[in-house]
Each structure stands twice: as structure tokens, then as C-alpha cells.
């Protein structure tokens, strides 16, 4: 919403999660997502699901692609500044 409505830049960081699991709300992420959705309205769940699907298609930083956490943080900090 911030990206679409306000034109903000969104930096996506996939930390110990696969983008496809975010996109499909699958795997361990999907289990936690379904648990989080308990008691929420179908409209709220739908909006969250759509937002996650959209965010997961944005190229971002992926912790499995960096040597270690410190290197990933350094890369992100350099790119932001």
C-alpha cells in the first residue's frame, strides 16, 4: 500500500524464508500465517494475502544468498545510504 498509494520505495528482505513460501503462504511461513489469521475477517486475510503475494514478487535481499548476517546487513546499509 505504501508503494502503490504513496510511492514509497519498498526494500524486501527475505530472512530465513523462501520468497515462494511468502507468495503462496506455504511451508513454515504458511503455518504461522494461518495461525495469525485466526479470528480475523475474511477481508483482512484477503488483503494480507494479496499484499504478501505482491511483496514476494519484488526483488530483494535473500539471507540464503549472503555469506552471513553481517555481510547482508552491510550490503543493505550500503545500498540504503
Phi and psi restraints in degrees (range 20) as a CNS / XPLOR table:
assign (resid 1 and name C) (resid 2 and name N)
       (resid 2 and name CA) (resid 2 and name C) 1.0 -62.8 20.0 2
assign (resid 2 and name N) (resid 2 and name CA)
       (resid 2 and name C) (resid 3 and name N) 1.0 -36.8 20.0 2
assign (resid 2 and name C) (resid 3 and name N)
       (resid 3 and name CA) (resid 3 and name C) 1.0 -68.7 20.0 2
assign (resid 3 and name N) (resid 3 and name CA)
       (resid 3 and name C) (resid 4 and name N) 1.0 -50.2 20.0 2
assign (resid 3 and name C) (resid 4 and name N)
       (resid 4 and name CA) (resid 4 and name C) 1.0 -71.9 20.0 2
assign (resid 4 and name N) (resid 4 and name CA)
       (resid 4 and name C) (resid 5 and name N) 1.0 -51.7 20.0 2
assign (resid 4 and name C) (resid 5 and name N)
       (resid 5 and name CA) (resid 5 and name C) 1.0 -79.6 20.0 2
assign (resid 5 and name N) (resid 5 and name CA)
       (resid 5 and name C) (resid 6 and name N) 1.0 -36.4 20.0 2
assign (resid 5 and name C) (resid 6 and name N)
       (resid 6 and name CA) (resid 6 and name C) 1.0 -111.2 20.0 2
assign (resid 6 and name N) (resid 6 and name CA)
       (resid 6 and name C) (resid 7 and name N) 1.0 -7.2 20.0 2
assign (resid 6 and name C) (resid 7 and name N)
       (resid 7 and name CA) (resid 7 and name C) 1.0 74.1 20.0 2
assign (resid 7 and name N) (resid 7 and name CA)
       (resid 7 and name C) (resid 8 and name N) 1.0 17.6 20.0 2
assign (resid 7 and name C) (resid 8 and name N)
       (resid 8 and name CA) (resid 8 and name C) 1.0 -69.9 20.0 2
assign (resid 8 and name N) (resid 8 and name CA)
       (resid 8 and name C) (resid 9 and name N) 1.0 149.7 20.0 2
assign (resid 8 and name C) (resid 9 and name N)
       (resid 9 and name CA) (resid 9 and name C) 1.0 -80.9 20.0 2
assign (resid 9 and name N) (resid 9 and name CA)
       (resid 9 and name C) (resid 10 and name N) 1.0 132.5 20.0 2
assign (resid 9 and name C) (resid 10 and name N)
       (resid 10 and name CA) (resid 10 and name C) 1.0 -108.9 20.0 2
assign (resid 10 and name N) (resid 10 and name CA)
       (resid 10 and name C) (resid 11 and name N) 1.0 124.0 20.0 2
assign (resid 10 and name C) (resid 11 and name N)
       (resid 11 and name CA) (resid 11 and name C) 1.0 -104.5 20.0 2
assign (resid 11 and name N) (resid 11 and name CA)
       (resid 11 and name C) (resid 12 and name N) 1.0 119.9 20.0 2
assign (resid 11 and name C) (resid 12 and name N)
       (resid 12 and name CA) (resid 12 and name C) 1.0 -99.4 20.0 2
assign (resid 12 and name N) (resid 12 and name CA)
       (resid 12 and name C) (resid 13 and name N) 1.0 130.6 20.0 2
assign (resid 12 and name C) (resid 13 and name N)
       (resid 13 and name CA) (resid 13 and name C) 1.0 -124.4 20.0 2
assign (resid 13 and name N) (resid 13 and name CA)
       (resid 13 and name C) (resid 14 and name N) 1.0 116.7 20.0 2
assign (resid 13 and name C) (resid 14 and name N)
       (resid 14 and name CA) (resid 14 and name C) 1.0 -97.7 20.0 2
assign (resid 14 and name N) (resid 14 and name CA)
       (resid 14 and name C) (resid 15 and name N) 1.0 100.1 20.0 2
assign (resid 14 and name C) (resid 15 and name N)
       (resid 15 and name CA) (resid 15 and name C) 1.0 -104.2 20.0 2
assign (resid 15 and name N) (resid 15 and name CA)
       (resid 15 and name C) (resid 16 and name N) 1.0 112.6 20.0 2
assign (resid 15 and name C) (resid 16 and name N)
       (resid 16 and name CA) (resid 16 and name C) 1.0 54.2 20.0 2
assign (resid 16 and name N) (resid 16 and name CA)
       (resid 16 and name C) (resid 17 and name N) 1.0 36.0 20.0 2
assign (resid 16 and name C) (resid 17 and name N)
       (resid 17 and name CA) (resid 17 and name C) 1.0 -149.0 20.0 2
assign (resid 17 and name N) (resid 17 and name CA)
       (resid 17 and name C) (resid 18 and name N) 1.0 144.5 20.0 2
assign (resid 17 and name C) (resid 18 and name N)
       (resid 18 and name CA) (resid 18 and name C) 1.0 -85.9 20.0 2
assign (resid 18 and name N) (resid 18 and name CA)
       (resid 18 and name C) (resid 19 and name N) 1.0 135.6 20.0 2
assign (resid 18 and name C) (resid 19 and name N)
       (resid 19 and name CA) (resid 19 and name C) 1.0 -54.6 20.0 2
assign (resid 19 and name N) (resid 19 and name CA)
       (resid 19 and name C) (resid 20 and name N) 1.0 -35.6 20.0 2
assign (resid 19 and name C) (resid 20 and name N)
       (resid 20 and name CA) (resid 20 and name C) 1.0 -65.8 20.0 2
assign (resid 20 and name N) (resid 20 and name CA)
       (resid 20 and name C) (resid 21 and name N) 1.0 -31.5 20.0 2
assign (resid 20 and name C) (resid 21 and name N)
       (resid 21 and name CA) (resid 21 and name C) 1.0 -68.8 20.0 2
assign (resid 21 and name N) (resid 21 and name CA)
       (resid 21 and name C) (resid 22 and name N) 1.0 -34.7 20.0 2
assign (resid 21 and name C) (resid 22 and name N)
       (resid 22 and name CA) (resid 22 and name C) 1.0 -68.4 20.0 2
assign (resid 22 and name N) (resid 22 and name CA)
       (resid 22 and name C) (resid 23 and name N) 1.0 -48.0 20.0 2
assign (resid 22 and name C) (resid 23 and name N)
       (resid 23 and name CA) (resid 23 and name C) 1.0 -58.9 20.0 2
assign (resid 23 and name N) (resid 23 and name CA)
       (resid 23 and name C) (resid 24 and name N) 1.0 -40.7 20.0 2
assign (resid 23 and name C) (resid 24 and name N)
       (resid 24 and name CA) (resid 24 and name C) 1.0 -99.9 20.0 2
assign (resid 24 and name N) (resid 24 and name CA)
       (resid 24 and name C) (resid 25 and name N) 1.0 -2.0 20.0 2
assign (resid 24 and name C) (resid 25 and name N)
       (resid 25 and name CA) (resid 25 and name C) 1.0 49.8 20.0 2
assign (resid 25 and name N) (resid 25 and name CA)
       (resid 25 and name C) (resid 26 and name N) 1.0 56.0 20.0 2
assign (resid 25 and name C) (resid 26 and name N)
       (resid 26 and name CA) (resid 26 and name C) 1.0 -119.6 20.0 2
assign (resid 26 and name N) (resid 26 and name CA)
       (resid 26 and name C) (resid 27 and name N) 1.0 178.1 20.0 2
assign (resid 26 and name C) (resid 27 and name N)
       (resid 27 and name CA) (resid 27 and name C) 1.0 61.9 20.0 2
assign (resid 27 and name N) (resid 27 and name CA)
       (resid 27 and name C) (resid 28 and name N) 1.0 -154.8 20.0 2
assign (resid 27 and name C) (resid 28 and name N)
       (resid 28 and name CA) (resid 28 and name C) 1.0 -60.0 20.0 2
assign (resid 28 and name N) (resid 28 and name CA)
       (resid 28 and name C) (resid 29 and name N) 1.0 -38.7 20.0 2
assign (resid 28 and name C) (resid 29 and name N)
       (resid 29 and name CA) (resid 29 and name C) 1.0 -59.7 20.0 2
assign (resid 29 and name N) (resid 29 and name CA)
       (resid 29 and name C) (resid 30 and name N) 1.0 -43.8 20.0 2
assign (resid 29 and name C) (resid 30 and name N)
       (resid 30 and name CA) (resid 30 and name C) 1.0 -60.8 20.0 2
assign (resid 30 and name N) (resid 30 and name CA)
       (resid 30 and name C) (resid 31 and name N) 1.0 -39.0 20.0 2
assign (resid 30 and name C) (resid 31 and name N)
       (resid 31 and name CA) (resid 31 and name C) 1.0 -62.3 20.0 2
assign (resid 31 and name N) (resid 31 and name CA)
       (resid 31 and name C) (resid 32 and name N) 1.0 -46.3 20.0 2
assign (resid 31 and name C) (resid 32 and name N)
       (resid 32 and name CA) (resid 32 and name C) 1.0 -65.7 20.0 2
assign (resid 32 and name N) (resid 32 and name CA)
       (resid 32 and name C) (resid 33 and name N) 1.0 -40.5 20.0 2
assign (resid 32 and name C) (resid 33 and name N)
       (resid 33 and name CA) (resid 33 and name C) 1.0 -60.9 20.0 2
assign (resid 33 and name N) (resid 33 and name CA)
       (resid 33 and name C) (resid 34 and name N) 1.0 -47.6 20.0 2
assign (resid 33 and name C) (resid 34 and name N)
       (resid 34 and name CA) (resid 34 and name C) 1.0 -61.4 20.0 2
assign (resid 34 and name N) (resid 34 and name CA)
       (resid 34 and name C) (resid 35 and name N) 1.0 -38.8 20.0 2
assign (resid 34 and name C) (resid 35 and name N)
       (resid 35 and name CA) (resid 35 and name C) 1.0 -65.4 20.0 2
assign (resid 35 and name N) (resid 35 and name CA)
       (resid 35 and name C) (resid 36 and name N) 1.0 -40.7 20.0 2
assign (resid 35 and name C) (resid 36 and name N)
       (resid 36 and name CA) (resid 36 and name C) 1.0 -64.3 20.0 2
assign (resid 36 and name N) (resid 36 and name CA)
       (resid 36 and name C) (resid 37 and name N) 1.0 -31.5 20.0 2
assign (resid 36 and name C) (resid 37 and name N)
       (resid 37 and name CA) (resid 37 and name C) 1.0 -75.8 20.0 2
assign (resid 37 and name N) (resid 37 and name CA)
       (resid 37 and name C) (resid 38 and name N) 1.0 -14.4 20.0 2
assign (resid 37 and name C) (resid 38 and name N)
       (resid 38 and name CA) (resid 38 and name C) 1.0 -57.6 20.0 2
assign (resid 38 and name N) (resid 38 and name CA)
       (resid 38 and name C) (resid 39 and name N) 1.0 129.4 20.0 2
assign (resid 38 and name C) (resid 39 and name N)
       (resid 39 and name CA) (resid 39 and name C) 1.0 84.7 20.0 2
assign (resid 39 and name N) (resid 39 and name CA)
       (resid 39 and name C) (resid 40 and name N) 1.0 -2.8 20.0 2
assign (resid 39 and name C) (resid 40 and name N)
       (resid 40 and name CA) (resid 40 and name C) 1.0 -92.4 20.0 2
assign (resid 40 and name N) (resid 40 and name CA)
       (resid 40 and name C) (resid 41 and name N) 1.0 155.6 20.0 2
assign (resid 40 and name C) (resid 41 and name N)
       (resid 41 and name CA) (resid 41 and name C) 1.0 -72.3 20.0 2
assign (resid 41 and name N) (resid 41 and name CA)
       (resid 41 and name C) (resid 42 and name N) 1.0 157.3 20.0 2
assign (resid 41 and name C) (resid 42 and name N)
       (resid 42 and name CA) (resid 42 and name C) 1.0 -62.5 20.0 2
assign (resid 42 and name N) (resid 42 and name CA)
       (resid 42 and name C) (resid 43 and name N) 1.0 -30.9 20.0 2
assign (resid 42 and name C) (resid 43 and name N)
       (resid 43 and name CA) (resid 43 and name C) 1.0 -67.5 20.0 2
assign (resid 43 and name N) (resid 43 and name CA)
       (resid 43 and name C) (resid 44 and name N) 1.0 -42.3 20.0 2
assign (resid 43 and name C) (resid 44 and name N)
       (resid 44 and name CA) (resid 44 and name C) 1.0 -64.0 20.0 2
assign (resid 44 and name N) (resid 44 and name CA)
       (resid 44 and name C) (resid 45 and name N) 1.0 -46.0 20.0 2
assign (resid 44 and name C) (resid 45 and name N)
       (resid 45 and name CA) (resid 45 and name C) 1.0 -60.7 20.0 2
assign (resid 45 and name N) (resid 45 and name CA)
       (resid 45 and name C) (resid 46 and name N) 1.0 -43.3 20.0 2
assign (resid 45 and name C) (resid 46 and name N)
       (resid 46 and name CA) (resid 46 and name C) 1.0 -62.0 20.0 2
assign (resid 46 and name N) (resid 46 and name CA)
       (resid 46 and name C) (resid 47 and name N) 1.0 -44.1 20.0 2
assign (resid 46 and name C) (resid 47 and name N)
       (resid 47 and name CA) (resid 47 and name C) 1.0 -66.6 20.0 2
assign (resid 47 and name N) (resid 47 and name CA)
       (resid 47 and name C) (resid 48 and name N) 1.0 -39.3 20.0 2
assign (resid 47 and name C) (resid 48 and name N)
       (resid 48 and name CA) (resid 48 and name C) 1.0 -63.3 20.0 2
assign (resid 48 and name N) (resid 48 and name CA)
       (resid 48 and name C) (resid 49 and name N) 1.0 -46.6 20.0 2
assign (resid 48 and name C) (resid 49 and name N)
       (resid 49 and name CA) (resid 49 and name C) 1.0 -60.4 20.0 2
assign (resid 49 and name N) (resid 49 and name CA)
       (resid 49 and name C) (resid 50 and name N) 1.0 -44.3 20.0 2
assign (resid 49 and name C) (resid 50 and name N)
       (resid 50 and name CA) (resid 50 and name C) 1.0 -63.5 20.0 2
assign (resid 50 and name N) (resid 50 and name CA)
       (resid 50 and name C) (resid 51 and name N) 1.0 -42.1 20.0 2
assign (resid 50 and name C) (resid 51 and name N)
       (resid 51 and name CA) (resid 51 and name C) 1.0 -64.1 20.0 2
assign (resid 51 and name N) (resid 51 and name CA)
       (resid 51 and name C) (resid 52 and name N) 1.0 -43.2 20.0 2
assign (resid 51 and name C) (resid 52 and name N)
       (resid 52 and name CA) (resid 52 and name C) 1.0 -63.6 20.0 2
assign (resid 52 and name N) (resid 52 and name CA)
       (resid 52 and name C) (resid 53 and name N) 1.0 -42.7 20.0 2
assign (resid 52 and name C) (resid 53 and name N)
       (resid 53 and name CA) (resid 53 and name C) 1.0 -60.5 20.0 2
assign (resid 53 and name N) (resid 53 and name CA)
       (resid 53 and name C) (resid 54 and name N) 1.0 -43.1 20.0 2
assign (resid 53 and name C) (resid 54 and name N)
       (resid 54 and name CA) (resid 54 and name C) 1.0 -68.5 20.0 2
assign (resid 54 and name N) (resid 54 and name CA)
       (resid 54 and name C) (resid 55 and name N) 1.0 -45.5 20.0 2
assign (resid 54 and name C) (resid 55 and name N)
       (resid 55 and name CA) (resid 55 and name C) 1.0 -62.1 20.0 2
assign (resid 55 and name N) (resid 55 and name CA)
       (resid 55 and name C) (resid 56 and name N) 1.0 -37.2 20.0 2
assign (resid 55 and name C) (resid 56 and name N)
       (resid 56 and name CA) (resid 56 and name C) 1.0 -68.6 20.0 2
assign (resid 56 and name N) (resid 56 and name CA)
       (resid 56 and name C) (resid 57 and name N) 1.0 -11.9 20.0 2
assign (resid 56 and name C) (resid 57 and name N)
       (resid 57 and name CA) (resid 57 and name C) 1.0 -91.5 20.0 2
assign (resid 57 and name N) (resid 57 and name CA)
       (resid 57 and name C) (resid 58 and name N) 1.0 -7.6 20.0 2
assign (resid 57 and name C) (resid 58 and name N)
       (resid 58 and name CA) (resid 58 and name C) 1.0 -82.0 20.0 2
assign (resid 58 and name N) (resid 58 and name CA)
       (resid 58 and name C) (resid 59 and name N) 1.0 132.7 20.0 2
assign (resid 58 and name C) (resid 59 and name N)
       (resid 59 and name CA) (resid 59 and name C) 1.0 -62.6 20.0 2
assign (resid 59 and name N) (resid 59 and name CA)
       (resid 59 and name C) (resid 60 and name N) 1.0 134.7 20.0 2
assign (resid 59 and name C) (resid 60 and name N)
       (resid 60 and name CA) (resid 60 and name C) 1.0 -149.9 20.0 2
assign (resid 60 and name N) (resid 60 and name CA)
       (resid 60 and name C) (resid 61 and name N) 1.0 -168.3 20.0 2
assign (resid 60 and name C) (resid 61 and name N)
       (resid 61 and name CA) (resid 61 and name C) 1.0 -87.6 20.0 2
assign (resid 61 and name N) (resid 61 and name CA)
       (resid 61 and name C) (resid 62 and name N) 1.0 139.6 20.0 2
assign (resid 61 and name C) (resid 62 and name N)
       (resid 62 and name CA) (resid 62 and name C) 1.0 -128.8 20.0 2
assign (resid 62 and name N) (resid 62 and name CA)
       (resid 62 and name C) (resid 63 and name N) 1.0 119.8 20.0 2
assign (resid 62 and name C) (resid 63 and name N)
       (resid 63 and name CA) (resid 63 and name C) 1.0 -60.0 20.0 2
assign (resid 63 and name N) (resid 63 and name CA)
       (resid 63 and name C) (resid 64 and name N) 1.0 -27.7 20.0 2
assign (resid 63 and name C) (resid 64 and name N)
       (resid 64 and name CA) (resid 64 and name C) 1.0 -74.0 20.0 2
assign (resid 64 and name N) (resid 64 and name CA)
       (resid 64 and name C) (resid 65 and name N) 1.0 -12.0 20.0 2
assign (resid 64 and name C) (resid 65 and name N)
       (resid 65 and name CA) (resid 65 and name C) 1.0 -94.2 20.0 2
assign (resid 65 and name N) (resid 65 and name CA)
       (resid 65 and name C) (resid 66 and name N) 1.0 -5.1 20.0 2
assign (resid 65 and name C) (resid 66 and name N)
       (resid 66 and name CA) (resid 66 and name C) 1.0 -109.8 20.0 2
assign (resid 66 and name N) (resid 66 and name CA)
       (resid 66 and name C) (resid 67 and name N) 1.0 155.4 20.0 2
assign (resid 66 and name C) (resid 67 and name N)
       (resid 67 and name CA) (resid 67 and name C) 1.0 -64.3 20.0 2
assign (resid 67 and name N) (resid 67 and name CA)
       (resid 67 and name C) (resid 68 and name N) 1.0 -41.0 20.0 2
assign (resid 67 and name C) (resid 68 and name N)
       (resid 68 and name CA) (resid 68 and name C) 1.0 -159.3 20.0 2
assign (resid 68 and name N) (resid 68 and name CA)
       (resid 68 and name C) (resid 69 and name N) 1.0 173.4 20.0 2
assign (resid 68 and name C) (resid 69 and name N)
       (resid 69 and name CA) (resid 69 and name C) 1.0 -60.9 20.0 2
assign (resid 69 and name N) (resid 69 and name CA)
       (resid 69 and name C) (resid 70 and name N) 1.0 -40.7 20.0 2
assign (resid 69 and name C) (resid 70 and name N)
       (resid 70 and name CA) (resid 70 and name C) 1.0 -61.8 20.0 2
assign (resid 70 and name N) (resid 70 and name CA)
       (resid 70 and name C) (resid 71 and name N) 1.0 -41.8 20.0 2
assign (resid 70 and name C) (resid 71 and name N)
       (resid 71 and name CA) (resid 71 and name C) 1.0 -63.9 20.0 2
assign (resid 71 and name N) (resid 71 and name CA)
       (resid 71 and name C) (resid 72 and name N) 1.0 -40.3 20.0 2
assign (resid 71 and name C) (resid 72 and name N)
       (resid 72 and name CA) (resid 72 and name C) 1.0 -65.8 20.0 2
assign (resid 72 and name N) (resid 72 and name CA)
       (resid 72 and name C) (resid 73 and name N) 1.0 -44.1 20.0 2
assign (resid 72 and name C) (resid 73 and name N)
       (resid 73 and name CA) (resid 73 and name C) 1.0 -61.9 20.0 2
assign (resid 73 and name N) (resid 73 and name CA)
       (resid 73 and name C) (resid 74 and name N) 1.0 -42.8 20.0 2
assign (resid 73 and name C) (resid 74 and name N)
       (resid 74 and name CA) (resid 74 and name C) 1.0 -60.1 20.0 2
assign (resid 74 and name N) (resid 74 and name CA)
       (resid 74 and name C) (resid 75 and name N) 1.0 -44.6 20.0 2
assign (resid 74 and name C) (resid 75 and name N)
       (resid 75 and name CA) (resid 75 and name C) 1.0 -62.7 20.0 2
assign (resid 75 and name N) (resid 75 and name CA)
       (resid 75 and name C) (resid 76 and name N) 1.0 -45.0 20.0 2
assign (resid 75 and name C) (resid 76 and name N)
       (resid 76 and name CA) (resid 76 and name C) 1.0 -63.8 20.0 2
assign (resid 76 and name N) (resid 76 and name CA)
       (resid 76 and name C) (resid 77 and name N) 1.0 -45.7 20.0 2
assign (resid 76 and name C) (resid 77 and name N)
       (resid 77 and name CA) (resid 77 and name C) 1.0 -60.9 20.0 2
assign (resid 77 and name N) (resid 77 and name CA)
       (resid 77 and name C) (resid 78 and name N) 1.0 -40.7 20.0 2
assign (resid 77 and name C) (resid 78 and name N)
       (resid 78 and name CA) (resid 78 and name C) 1.0 -64.9 20.0 2
assign (resid 78 and name N) (resid 78 and name CA)
       (resid 78 and name C) (resid 79 and name N) 1.0 -43.6 20.0 2
assign (resid 78 and name C) (resid 79 and name N)
       (resid 79 and name CA) (resid 79 and name C) 1.0 -67.7 20.0 2
assign (resid 79 and name N) (resid 79 and name CA)
       (resid 79 and name C) (resid 80 and name N) 1.0 -32.2 20.0 2
assign (resid 79 and name C) (resid 80 and name N)
       (resid 80 and name CA) (resid 80 and name C) 1.0 -74.2 20.0 2
assign (resid 80 and name N) (resid 80 and name CA)
       (resid 80 and name C) (resid 81 and name N) 1.0 -37.2 20.0 2
